[in-house]
Amino acid sequence: MSKYSFTIFSPKGRLTQVDFAKNTLLTSNPVLGVKTKKGVIVIAKSGNTKNHLENNNGTKIFIVSSNIGITGSGLHTDLRIIVKKARKIARKFQNNFGEQITIKQLLKDLSIFVQEYTHTGGVRPFGISIFVAGFDESGPNLFQINPSGSFFKINWGGIGKNSNLALDFLKKRWNKDLELEDCIKLGLNAFQETSDSPIGKSQIQIGLIDETCFFFVFNQNQISRFIETLENQ
Protein backbone atom coordinates (compact mmCIF):
# COMPACT_ATOMS: atom_id res chain seq x y z
CA MET A 1 0.00 0.00 0.00
CA SER A 2 1.10 3.56 -0.64
CA LYS A 3 2.17 5.52 2.41
CA TYR A 4 0.44 8.59 1.06
CA SER A 5 -3.17 9.18 2.04
CA PHE A 6 -5.80 10.76 -0.22
CA THR A 7 -8.44 11.13 2.47
CA ILE A 8 -10.58 14.21 1.87
CA PHE A 9 -12.62 15.99 4.53
CA SER A 10 -15.84 17.72 3.55
CA PRO A 11 -16.49 21.33 4.66
CA LYS A 12 -18.50 19.85 7.55
CA GLY A 13 -15.53 17.78 8.73
CA ARG A 14 -16.77 14.42 7.44
CA LEU A 15 -14.73 11.86 5.50
CA THR A 16 -16.17 12.04 1.99
CA GLN A 17 -15.11 8.54 0.96
CA VAL A 18 -16.69 7.02 4.08
CA ASP A 19 -19.97 8.80 3.31
CA PHE A 20 -19.86 7.37 -0.22
CA ALA A 21 -19.25 3.91 1.25
CA LYS A 22 -22.30 4.27 3.51
CA ASN A 23 -24.43 5.14 0.47
CA THR A 24 -23.64 1.68 -0.91
CA LEU A 25 -25.68 0.18 1.92
CA LEU A 26 -28.88 1.96 0.89
CA THR A 27 -29.43 -0.30 -2.14
CA SER A 28 -28.01 -3.53 -0.71
CA ASN A 29 -29.89 -6.57 0.53
CA PRO A 30 -30.74 -6.10 4.21
CA VAL A 31 -29.53 -7.97 7.28
CA LEU A 32 -31.02 -7.96 10.77
CA GLY A 33 -29.64 -8.84 14.18
CA VAL A 34 -31.52 -9.41 17.45
CA LYS A 35 -30.08 -10.10 20.91
CA THR A 36 -31.89 -11.37 24.01
CA LYS A 37 -30.83 -12.89 27.30
CA LYS A 38 -30.81 -16.31 25.63
CA GLY A 39 -28.52 -15.50 22.70
CA VAL A 40 -28.30 -13.75 19.34
CA ILE A 41 -29.83 -14.36 15.91
CA VAL A 42 -28.85 -12.78 12.59
CA ILE A 43 -30.91 -12.98 9.41
CA ALA A 44 -29.74 -12.04 5.93
CA LYS A 45 -31.87 -11.58 2.82
CA SER A 46 -30.68 -12.20 -0.72
CA GLY A 47 -32.32 -11.44 -4.04
CA ASN A 48 -32.24 -8.85 -6.78
CA THR A 49 -31.15 -5.33 -5.84
CA LYS A 50 -30.14 -2.20 -7.72
CA ASN A 51 -26.60 -2.66 -6.41
CA HIS A 52 -24.91 -4.46 -9.32
CA LEU A 53 -21.73 -4.92 -7.27
CA GLU A 54 -23.49 -7.11 -4.73
CA ASN A 55 -23.48 -10.90 -5.05
CA ASN A 56 -27.20 -11.55 -4.70
CA ASN A 57 -26.92 -15.30 -4.23
CA GLY A 58 -23.75 -15.75 -2.18
CA THR A 59 -23.30 -16.73 1.44
CA LYS A 60 -24.10 -13.80 3.72
CA ILE A 61 -23.55 -15.39 7.15
CA PHE A 62 -20.11 -16.70 8.10
CA ILE A 63 -18.66 -18.59 11.06
CA VAL A 64 -15.47 -16.86 12.24
CA SER A 65 -14.78 -19.14 15.19
CA SER A 66 -16.99 -21.59 17.04
CA ASN A 67 -18.35 -18.80 19.26
CA ILE A 68 -18.59 -15.91 16.77
CA GLY A 69 -20.39 -15.27 13.49
CA ILE A 70 -20.47 -12.35 11.05
CA THR A 71 -22.94 -11.05 8.50
CA GLY A 72 -23.19 -7.77 6.65
CA SER A 73 -24.84 -5.65 3.99
CA GLY A 74 -23.04 -3.94 1.14
CA LEU A 75 -20.38 -5.15 -1.27
CA HIS A 76 -20.11 -8.91 -0.96
CA THR A 77 -16.44 -8.97 -1.98
CA ASP A 78 -15.65 -6.55 0.85
CA LEU A 79 -17.57 -8.75 3.29
CA ARG A 80 -15.44 -11.74 2.31
CA ILE A 81 -12.24 -9.75 2.84
CA ILE A 82 -13.36 -8.75 6.33
CA VAL A 83 -14.41 -12.31 7.18
CA LYS A 84 -11.03 -13.62 6.00
CA LYS A 85 -9.26 -11.08 8.22
CA ALA A 86 -11.52 -11.91 11.19
CA ARG A 87 -10.77 -15.62 10.84
CA LYS A 88 -7.05 -14.89 10.70
CA ILE A 89 -7.29 -12.82 13.89
CA ALA A 90 -9.29 -15.54 15.65
CA ARG A 91 -6.89 -18.30 14.54
CA LYS A 92 -3.85 -16.33 15.70
CA PHE A 93 -5.44 -15.77 19.11
CA GLN A 94 -6.25 -19.48 19.39
CA ASN A 95 -2.68 -20.44 18.52
CA ASN A 96 -1.15 -17.95 20.95
CA PHE A 97 -3.41 -18.48 23.97
CA GLY A 98 -5.01 -21.88 23.43
CA GLU A 99 -8.59 -20.63 23.70
CA GLN A 100 -11.29 -19.03 21.60
CA ILE A 101 -11.02 -15.30 21.05
CA THR A 102 -13.56 -13.12 22.87
CA ILE A 103 -15.89 -11.02 20.79
CA LYS A 104 -14.50 -7.80 22.30
CA GLN A 105 -10.93 -8.70 21.38
CA LEU A 106 -11.98 -9.55 17.84
CA LEU A 107 -13.85 -6.25 17.56
CA LYS A 108 -10.83 -4.29 18.73
CA ASP A 109 -8.53 -5.81 16.11
CA LEU A 110 -11.08 -5.94 13.30
CA SER A 111 -12.25 -2.34 13.74
CA ILE A 112 -8.64 -1.15 13.48
CA PHE A 113 -8.30 -3.09 10.22
CA VAL A 114 -11.48 -1.50 8.81
CA GLN A 115 -10.50 1.99 10.00
CA GLU A 116 -7.09 1.80 8.32
CA TYR A 117 -8.81 1.58 4.94
CA THR A 118 -10.35 5.02 5.50
CA HIS A 119 -7.02 6.88 5.51
CA THR A 120 -4.41 4.69 3.77
CA GLY A 121 -3.36 5.72 0.27
CA GLY A 122 -4.13 3.40 -2.62
CA VAL A 123 -7.23 1.83 -1.05
CA ARG A 124 -10.82 2.85 -0.40
CA PRO A 125 -13.07 2.38 2.63
CA PHE A 126 -15.00 -0.88 2.76
CA GLY A 127 -18.47 -0.60 1.23
CA ILE A 128 -19.92 -2.80 3.94
CA SER A 129 -21.38 -2.60 7.42
CA ILE A 130 -21.38 -5.76 9.50
CA PHE A 131 -22.90 -7.44 12.53
CA VAL A 132 -20.67 -9.47 14.81
CA ALA A 133 -22.61 -11.93 16.98
CA GLY A 134 -21.07 -13.99 19.74
CA PHE A 135 -21.35 -15.57 23.17
CA ASP A 136 -18.59 -15.59 25.78
CA GLU A 137 -18.16 -15.27 29.54
CA SER A 138 -19.94 -11.90 29.43
CA GLY A 139 -23.00 -13.49 27.81
CA PRO A 140 -24.56 -12.88 24.39
CA ASN A 141 -23.25 -9.93 22.40
CA LEU A 142 -24.24 -8.19 19.19
CA PHE A 143 -22.09 -5.41 17.71
CA GLN A 144 -22.18 -3.37 14.52
CA ILE A 145 -19.06 -2.16 12.69
CA ASN A 146 -19.51 0.69 10.20
CA PRO A 147 -17.34 1.57 7.15
CA SER A 148 -15.54 4.16 9.30
CA GLY A 149 -14.30 1.42 11.64
CA SER A 150 -16.45 2.63 14.52
CA PHE A 151 -18.35 -0.05 16.40
CA PHE A 152 -21.08 -0.14 19.01
CA LYS A 153 -23.12 -2.64 21.00
CA ILE A 154 -26.78 -3.10 20.12
CA ASN A 155 -29.83 -5.13 21.15
CA TRP A 156 -31.31 -5.11 17.67
CA GLY A 157 -30.21 -3.65 14.38
CA GLY A 158 -30.77 -3.49 10.66
CA ILE A 159 -28.48 -2.65 7.75
CA GLY A 160 -29.32 -2.28 4.07
CA LYS A 161 -32.35 -1.43 1.98
CA ASN A 162 -35.38 -0.31 4.05
CA SER A 163 -33.43 -0.97 7.26
CA ASN A 164 -34.93 2.16 8.85
CA LEU A 165 -38.40 0.62 8.49
CA ALA A 166 -37.19 -2.71 9.87
CA LEU A 167 -35.62 -0.92 12.85
CA ASP A 168 -38.94 0.74 13.67
CA PHE A 169 -40.65 -2.65 13.46
CA LEU A 170 -38.12 -4.27 15.80
CA LYS A 171 -38.12 -1.38 18.25
CA LYS A 172 -41.86 -1.70 18.84
CA ARG A 173 -41.76 -5.46 19.42
CA TRP A 174 -38.39 -6.36 20.96
CA ASN A 175 -37.85 -7.27 24.59
CA LYS A 176 -34.90 -8.89 26.33
CA ASP A 177 -36.88 -11.94 27.43
CA LEU A 178 -37.80 -13.15 23.95
CA GLU A 179 -37.06 -16.78 23.13
CA LEU A 180 -34.64 -17.20 20.23
CA GLU A 181 -37.29 -18.89 18.11
CA ASP A 182 -39.50 -15.85 18.64
CA CYS A 183 -36.57 -13.61 17.64
CA ILE A 184 -36.32 -15.45 14.33
CA LYS A 185 -40.05 -15.00 13.72
CA LEU A 186 -39.72 -11.33 14.65
CA GLY A 187 -36.87 -10.82 12.19
CA LEU A 188 -38.70 -12.60 9.38
CA ASN A 189 -41.82 -10.53 10.03
CA ALA A 190 -39.69 -7.39 9.90
CA PHE A 191 -38.40 -8.45 6.48
CA GLN A 192 -41.89 -9.29 5.29
CA GLU A 193 -43.32 -5.96 6.46
CA THR A 194 -40.59 -3.95 4.73
CA SER A 195 -40.18 -6.06 1.57
CA ASP A 196 -41.65 -5.22 -1.81
CA SER A 197 -42.69 -8.86 -2.35
CA PRO A 198 -43.22 -12.05 -0.28
CA ILE A 199 -39.99 -13.62 0.96
CA GLY A 200 -39.10 -17.24 0.16
CA LYS A 201 -36.81 -19.72 1.88
CA SER A 202 -34.20 -19.44 -0.89
CA GLN A 203 -33.83 -15.72 -0.08
CA ILE A 204 -33.21 -16.14 3.64
CA GLN A 205 -30.15 -17.13 5.67
CA ILE A 206 -30.22 -17.47 9.46
CA GLY A 207 -27.44 -17.72 12.03
CA LEU A 208 -27.82 -18.30 15.77
CA ILE A 209 -25.73 -18.57 18.91
CA ASP A 210 -27.06 -19.48 22.36
CA GLU A 211 -25.79 -20.63 25.77
CA THR A 212 -23.91 -23.50 24.14
CA CYS A 213 -21.50 -20.84 22.78
CA PHE A 214 -21.57 -22.41 19.32
CA PHE A 215 -22.55 -20.29 16.35
CA PHE A 216 -24.34 -22.22 13.64
CA VAL A 217 -26.06 -21.47 10.34
CA PHE A 218 -29.48 -22.94 9.58
CA ASN A 219 -29.97 -25.28 6.63
CA GLN A 220 -32.79 -24.88 4.11
CA ASN A 221 -35.07 -27.38 5.85
CA GLN A 222 -34.80 -25.49 9.13
CA ILE A 223 -35.47 -22.19 7.38
CA SER A 224 -38.47 -23.65 5.55
CA ARG A 225 -40.23 -24.37 8.84
CA PHE A 226 -40.10 -20.70 9.83
CA ILE A 227 -41.12 -19.47 6.36
CA GLU A 228 -44.15 -21.78 6.39
CA THR A 229 -45.15 -20.41 9.79
CA LEU A 230 -44.86 -16.89 8.38
CA GLU A 231 -47.00 -17.77 5.35
CA ASN A 232 -49.71 -19.29 7.55
CA GLN A 233 -50.10 -16.21 9.77
N, C-alpha and C positions, 0 to 999 in steps of 0.2 A: 504493500500500500504506500501511496505517496505520503510524505510527512507534511505536505502542505494542505491546509484545510480551505474549502471553498464555502463554508457555512455562511449564510447571509441572514442577518436579522432584519425583520420588517421595521417600519417606523414605530410600531407599537411594542417592539422588543421581543417579538416572537420569531422562532426559527422557521423560515419560509418553507424549507424542504420538509420539515416535520409536519407542518400543516397540510402540505400536498399529500404526504403519506397517509394522514388521517382521512383525507377525502376518498382515498381508495376504499376505505371500509364502507362507505355509504352505499355502494352498489354491489357489495359482496354478500355471499350467502351467510345467513346469521348463525351465531352460536349462542347458547344460553348456559349459565351455570347457577346452581342452587345449592346452598349449604344449610344443613340443620344440625342438631345435636348428634344425629345418628351417622352423618357422613356427608358426602358431596356427590352430586350428579352433574354431568355436562352433556349437553345435547347439541349436535351439529346438523345442519340442514344442507343438502346439496341440491343441485338442479340448475336450470338455466338462469343466468344473470346477465346484466349489461356489461359486467366486467370481463372482457375477453382474455385477460391475463390470469384469471382464476381457473384452476382445474375443477370443473364442476362435478366430477365423478370420482375424485381421489379420496384417499383416507384423510379424515379431518381430526380424528382423535388418536393420540399416540401414547403408548406407555414409555415413560422415561426410565423409571426404575419400578420395582415392585410396589412401592408405596406412593408413586407420583405419576400423574398423567397430564397431558397438555392438549389443548385444542385452540383454535384461533380462527379469525375471519380476516380476509384480505388476500394477498398474493400467496398462492399455495406453495410456490417455490421458496418464498421467504420463510414460510412456516416450517418447511422441511429443513432449511438451514438452521433455524433456531432449535428445532427438535434434535438435530444431529449434535449441536453444541451442548444442549442440555444433557444428552446421554453421555457425552464425553466428560462433562463435569461430574455427573453422578458416578460414572465408572472410576474416575480418578479418586474420588472421595472414598469409594468402596475399597479400592486397592490400598490407599494410604492408611485408612482407619479401621478397616474390617467390618464396617457396618453401613447400613443404608444412609444416604444423605438426607438431612432434614429439608423440609420444603423451604424454610427460611434461608438456609445456606445456599440452596440452589437459586433462589430468587436473587440473593445478593450478587452471586457470580454472573447469572444470566442477564440481569438488568444492566450490569456494567458492560457486558458484551453488546447488548442492544444499543446502549447509549453511545458507545464508541463510534457507531455507524452514523451518528448525527453530526459529527464534527471532524471525521477523518477524511482527508483528501482522497479522491479517486473512488469513493463509494457513496452510496445514498442511504438514507434511513430505510429501515425495513417497512414495507407497506403491509403491516400486519399488526394486529393487537391480539393478545393471547390470554387464555385462562390457564392457570396452574392449579390443579386440584391435588390434595394430598391428605395423609393422615399420619401423624407422628405422636410423640409423647404429649404434645400440647393439644391433641385432639384433631378434629377435621378442620381443614383450611382451604379457602378459595381466594386466590389472588388474581389480579389483572395487571398485565404489563402492557403499556402503550408504546407506540413507535418512538417516543422520546426516551424510553428507558425507565420512566417513572413507573412505580408499581404501588398498589394499595390493596388492602384486604377488604373483601366484600361478603355479604350474605347471599346476594343474588346479583346477576348481571347479564347484560346482553350486548353483543357486538355485531355489527353488520346491518344489512338492509332492514328497515323498520324496527331497529332495536329499541328506539325510544318508546314505541308503542308496546313492545314486549315488556319493557321495564315497568311501565305503568301497570300492565296486567299483573306482573309478579308482585309489585309493591302492594297491591290491594289484597293479595291472597296468601302471601308468604307468612309463615310463622316458624319459630325455631323448633317446634315440637312435631313438625310434619314427619311422617314416615317416608323413607326413601322412595318407596313405590308411589306414594302420593306426589312426591317431588317430580318424578318422571311424568306423571299425568299432568301436573301443573305446567311443566315445560312444554309438553306437546300441545296442550290447550293454548298456551301463549303463542306458539308457532301457528296453530290453526286460526286463531283470532286475528293474527297480523299478516297472514299469507293471502296472496291473490287467488289461490286455488287450493283445493283439498290436498293434504300431504299424504304421501304413500310411504310404505315401509322402505322402499329402495332409496328414498330421499333422506332418511333419518339414520344417524349414528348416535349411540348412547354409551357413555362411560360412567363408571360408578366406583366409589371407594367407601368402605364402611369400617366398622371396628376391627375387622380382620386385618386392616392395613394393607390390603392387596387391591390395586387398581385393576379393573378388568373392563373389557369392551364387549358389549352385547353382540350376539350373533343375530342373523336375520329372523330366526324363529322366535327368539326372545322379544325382538322389536315388534314382530307381527302381533303378538298378544296385546301389546299396549295400543297399537294402531287400531286393532279391531274394537277394543274397548272405547276408543275415541270415536270411532265411526258409529257405535251403537248408542251413543249418548243422546 
